[in-house]
Amino acid sequence: MKKDIKDADFVNVDVSSNNNLESSNIKTTNVNILLNRVKLDKKKTLKKRIIISLTLISAVSALAVYFII
């Protein structure tokens, strides 16, 4: 009987030590850095869309002028 009680105590100690290890390995990041990255990504996609739309508009207008003349 005494061995069973000791075994149960060792199992409980192992579980609690694993929880401490997991909590010490948690990494945190700065939210401001993530928000700045999102803002920069939005600016890049906006610039790409503007460039693509201007290129498409100029190509269509060039073709229209070519076929009119």
C-alpha positions in Angstrom: 0.0 0.0 0.0 2.7 2.4 0.8 4.3 1.9 -2.6 1.0 2.7 -4.4 0.8 6.0 -2.5 4.4 6.9 -3.4 3.8 6.1 -7.0 0.8 8.3 -7.1 2.8 11.2 -5.6 5.5 10.8 -8.2 3.0 10.9 -11.0 1.5 14.2 -9.6 4.9 15.7 -9.2 5.8 14.9 -12.8 2.6 16.6 -14.1 3.3 19.7 -12.1 6.9 19.9 -13.3 5.8 19.6 -16.9 3.4 22.5 -16.5 6.2 24.6 -15.2 8.3 23.8 -18.2 5.6 24.6 -20.6 4.9 27.9 -19.0 8.5 28.9 -19.1 8.8 28.2 -22.9 5.9 30.6 -23.8 7.2 33.4 -26.2 5.6 36.8 -26.3 5.6 39.3 -29.1 5.1 43.0 -29.1 1.6 43.9 -30.5 2.9 47.2 -31.9 5.4 45.4 -34.1 2.6 43.2 -35.5 0.4 46.1 -36.2 3.1 48.0 -37.9 3.8 45.0 -40.1 0.1 44.8 -41.1 0.1 48.5 -42.0 3.2 48.1 -44.1 1.6 45.1 -45.9 -1.5 47.2 -46.6 0.6 50.0 -48.1 2.5 47.6 -50.3 -0.7 45.9 -51.6 -2.3 49.4 -52.2 0.8 50.5 -54.2 0.7 47.3 -56.3 -3.0 47.7 -57.0 -2.5 51.3 -58.1 0.4 50.4 -60.4 -1.5 47.5 -62.0 -4.7 49.6 -62.5 -2.7 52.4 -64.1 -0.9 50.0 -66.4 -4.2 48.4 -67.4 -5.8 51.8 -68.0 -2.9 53.0 -70.1 -2.8 49.8 -72.1 -6.5 50.0 -72.9 -6.4 53.7 -73.8 -3.3 53.1 -76.0 -5.2 50.4 -77.9 -8.2 52.6 -78.2 -6.1 55.4 -79.7 -4.4 53.0 -82.0 -7.6 51.6 -83.4 -9.3 55.0 -83.7 -6.4 56.3 -85.8 
